[in-house]
Structure formats: C-alpha cells, structure tokens
C-alpha cells in the first residue's frame, strides 16, 4: 500500500486480492510458533523458500488488531 499500514476492511481486501492474484502458487511451511501475552509469532518459509516471521497481536475479544511481517533483506 506504500505506507506500511492498512486500515479498514475494504482496503485490506483490495490489498490481499491483488497480492494473491500475483502469487497463484503461494504456500507456506510453518517452522515454529511462539506465544506471548496477547500475541503469537509465526516463523515460516514461503513458496520461494524464503524464511519470514509474522507477529499477530490480539485484542480483548481475541481478534487480530495488528499484524507485522519481517523478511530478510534482498
């Protein structure tokens, strides 16, 4: 999206629709999962065998309110 942040259902849907259309062979292999208070961190490899990490933070209702991804430098 150019700003590192997406707010709202419609912009999120548009972002993922475009991203998934460009990666029809997308898949992930989970390597590790770490749990913390109100969060989970997932270490995985993508369809290009690139290792990445995603952090999901949860609100009091158990809904994700923030997600962050880290990838190695290219």
Secondary structure by P-SEA (a helix, b strand, c coil): ccccccccaaaaaaaaaaaaaacccbbbbbccccccccbbbbbbcccccccbbbbbbbcccccccbbbbbbccc
